[in-house]
Amino acid sequence: MTIENAALSPLIILLAFGLYGLVHSLLASLQVKALAAALFGDLAEKYYRLFYNVFAFITLAPILAMPYTLPNKTWYTIPQPWTYLTLSIQLLVVGLAGIAALQTDVFKFIGLKQVFVGKSKDILKTRGIYKHLRHPLYSFGIVFLWLSPSMSQNMAALYFAFTLYFIFGAMVEERKLERVFGQAYQEYRAKTPMFIPFIK
């Protein structure tokens, strides 16, 4: 494969991820959820979140494979012993992301709680890691991606797409949270950084 063809790979990844993000965002919108509730009633209440996550995972898988299946060019590989540092930080943020997920009712996030327990009241999380960051899962995800020990043009395109998606997703999520929690979320947002600790 020629370099000219390899140069198209990042564009293909960005376009594919853009389409994925558009569909994913539409399915997450309140309008589509309301339509599902009107069409399927209680079934939508129980299964929509789980369906949404399963569908998101299945449709993301081909995009995750693109950096390895499309023509590619390596940019750099971090030499040892610096690799141990990046891997250590990656392990740290994975652990912190796990803690943050547990603090947000991970089973409700996945959709399993709705299936087995039913609808539960939304609770604004402001303790633990959420006392220091409004979107810790996105923050830790960005750090994990960009500290990869090696980087290619295709991976950079994928990480860039993920980063934009995390930022856009956080903005959309904030509008939803403000609708649900009103002034309580406005006050929380005013005193809690979005992505970077101590930077409001």
C-alpha positions as CSV (number, residue, x, y, z in Angstrom):
1,M,0.0,0.0,0.0
2,T,1.4,3.4,-1.0
3,I,2.0,6.3,1.5
4,E,-0.7,8.3,-0.4
5,N,-3.3,5.6,0.4
6,A,-2.0,5.2,4.0
7,A,-2.6,9.0,4.4
8,L,-6.3,8.4,3.8
9,S,-6.6,6.1,6.7
10,P,-7.0,8.7,9.5
11,L,-9.7,10.5,7.4
12,I,-11.6,7.2,7.1
13,I,-11.4,6.6,10.8
14,L,-12.5,10.2,11.6
15,L,-15.5,9.9,9.3
16,A,-16.5,6.5,10.6
17,F,-16.3,7.7,14.2
18,G,-18.2,10.8,13.3
19,L,-21.0,8.7,12.0
20,Y,-20.9,6.5,15.1
21,G,-21.0,9.6,17.3
22,L,-24.0,11.0,15.5
23,V,-26.0,7.8,15.8
24,H,-24.9,7.3,19.4
25,S,-25.9,10.9,20.3
26,L,-29.3,10.6,18.6
27,L,-30.1,7.4,20.5
28,A,-29.1,9.1,23.8
29,S,-31.3,12.1,23.2
30,L,-34.4,12.7,25.3
31,Q,-36.5,12.9,22.1
32,V,-35.6,9.4,21.0
33,K,-36.0,8.0,24.5
34,A,-39.5,9.6,24.6
35,L,-40.3,8.0,21.2
36,A,-39.2,4.6,22.5
37,A,-41.3,5.0,25.6
38,A,-44.3,5.9,23.5
39,L,-43.8,2.9,21.2
40,F,-42.8,0.3,23.7
41,G,-44.1,1.5,27.0
42,D,-42.6,-0.3,30.1
43,L,-40.3,-2.4,27.9
44,A,-38.4,0.8,26.9
45,E,-38.1,1.8,30.6
46,K,-36.6,-1.6,31.4
47,Y,-34.4,-2.4,28.4
48,Y,-33.6,0.9,26.5
49,R,-30.4,1.6,28.5
50,L,-29.1,-1.9,28.1
51,F,-30.0,-2.0,24.4
52,Y,-28.3,1.4,23.9
53,N,-25.0,0.1,25.5
54,V,-25.0,-3.2,23.7
55,F,-25.7,-1.4,20.4
56,A,-23.0,1.2,21.1
57,F,-20.4,-1.6,21.8
58,I,-21.3,-3.6,18.7
59,T,-21.1,-0.6,16.4
60,L,-17.9,0.7,17.9
61,A,-16.0,-2.6,17.5
62,P,-15.4,-2.2,13.7
63,I,-14.0,1.3,14.3
64,L,-11.6,0.0,17.0
65,A,-10.3,-2.5,14.4
66,M,-9.7,0.2,11.8
67,P,-6.2,1.3,13.0
68,Y,-5.0,-2.2,12.6
69,T,-6.7,-3.1,9.3
70,L,-6.1,0.1,7.4
71,P,-2.7,1.2,6.0
72,N,-0.8,2.8,8.8
73,K,2.4,4.7,9.7
74,T,4.1,4.5,13.1
75,W,5.0,7.9,14.6
76,Y,6.9,7.0,17.7
77,T,7.5,4.4,20.4
78,I,8.4,5.5,23.9
79,P,11.6,3.8,24.9
80,Q,12.2,2.1,28.2
81,P,12.3,2.9,31.1
82,W,9.8,5.7,30.2
83,T,7.4,3.1,29.1
84,Y,7.0,1.9,32.7
85,L,6.0,5.4,33.7
86,T,3.3,5.7,31.1
87,L,2.0,2.3,31.9
88,S,1.9,3.1,35.6
89,I,-0.1,6.2,35.0
90,Q,-2.5,4.2,32.7
91,L,-3.0,1.6,35.5
92,L,-3.6,4.4,38.0
93,V,-6.3,6.1,35.8
94,V,-7.9,2.7,35.1
95,G,-8.2,2.2,38.9
96,L,-9.6,5.7,39.4
97,A,-12.1,5.2,36.6
98,G,-13.2,2.0,38.3
99,I,-13.8,3.8,41.6
100,A,-15.6,6.6,39.8
101,A,-17.8,4.1,38.0
102,L,-18.7,2.4,41.3
103,Q,-19.6,5.8,42.8
104,T,-22.1,6.4,40.0
105,D,-24.1,3.2,40.3
106,V,-22.4,1.3,37.5
107,F,-25.2,-1.2,37.1
108,K,-27.7,1.6,36.4
109,F,-25.2,3.0,33.9
110,I,-24.9,-0.3,32.1
111,G,-28.7,-0.8,32.2
112,L,-28.9,-4.0,34.3
113,K,-30.5,-2.3,37.3
114,Q,-33.4,-1.1,35.2
115,V,-34.0,-4.7,33.9
116,F,-34.0,-6.4,37.3
117,V,-35.0,-3.6,39.8
118,G,-36.9,-1.1,37.6
119,K,-36.8,2.6,37.5
120,S,-35.0,4.4,40.3
121,K,-34.7,8.0,41.3
122,D,-31.8,10.0,39.8
123,I,-29.2,11.2,42.4
124,L,-26.7,13.9,41.7
125,K,-23.3,12.5,42.6
126,T,-21.0,15.2,44.2
127,R,-18.9,13.1,46.6
128,G,-15.7,11.1,46.2
129,I,-14.0,11.7,42.9
130,Y,-17.0,13.7,41.7
131,K,-16.1,16.3,44.4
132,H,-13.0,17.1,42.3
133,L,-14.2,16.5,38.7
134,R,-17.6,16.6,37.1
135,H,-16.6,14.1,34.4
136,P,-13.9,11.9,35.8
137,L,-14.6,8.9,33.4
138,Y,-13.9,11.1,30.4
139,S,-10.9,12.7,32.0
140,F,-9.3,9.4,32.9
141,G,-10.2,8.0,29.5
142,I,-8.4,10.8,27.7
143,V,-5.3,10.4,29.8
144,F,-5.3,6.6,29.3
145,L,-5.5,7.0,25.5
146,W,-2.8,9.6,25.0
147,L,-0.3,7.9,27.3
148,S,-0.1,4.9,24.9
149,P,3.5,3.7,24.8
150,S,3.4,3.8,21.0
151,M,1.6,6.1,18.5
152,S,0.7,5.8,14.8
153,Q,-1.2,8.0,12.6
154,N,-4.3,5.8,12.8
155,M,-4.2,5.6,16.6
156,A,-3.8,9.3,16.8
157,A,-6.9,9.8,14.6
158,L,-8.9,7.4,16.8
159,Y,-7.7,9.0,20.0
160,F,-8.5,12.5,18.6
161,A,-12.0,11.3,17.7
162,F,-12.5,9.8,21.2
163,T,-11.3,13.1,22.8
164,L,-13.7,15.2,20.8
165,Y,-16.5,12.8,21.5
166,F,-15.8,12.9,25.3
167,I,-15.8,16.7,25.3
168,F,-19.0,16.9,23.2
169,G,-20.6,14.1,25.3
170,A,-19.8,15.9,28.5
171,M,-21.4,19.1,27.2
172,V,-24.6,17.3,26.1
173,E,-24.7,15.4,29.4
174,E,-24.4,18.7,31.4
175,R,-27.5,20.1,29.6
176,K,-29.4,16.9,30.6
177,L,-28.2,17.1,34.2
178,E,-29.2,20.7,34.5
179,R,-32.7,19.9,33.3
180,V,-33.0,17.1,35.8
181,F,-31.4,18.7,38.9
182,G,-31.8,22.4,38.1
183,Q,-30.1,24.8,40.5
184,A,-28.4,22.0,42.5
185,Y,-26.4,21.1,39.4
186,Q,-25.7,24.8,38.5
187,E,-24.2,25.2,42.0
188,Y,-22.2,22.0,41.7
189,R,-20.9,23.0,38.2
190,A,-19.9,26.5,39.5
191,K,-17.5,25.0,42.1
192,T,-16.3,21.8,40.5
193,P,-13.9,21.5,37.6
194,M,-15.0,19.8,34.4
195,F,-12.0,17.7,33.3
196,I,-8.9,18.9,35.1
197,P,-8.6,19.1,38.9
198,F,-8.3,22.6,40.4
199,I,-9.0,24.2,37.0
200,K,-12.6,25.4,36.9
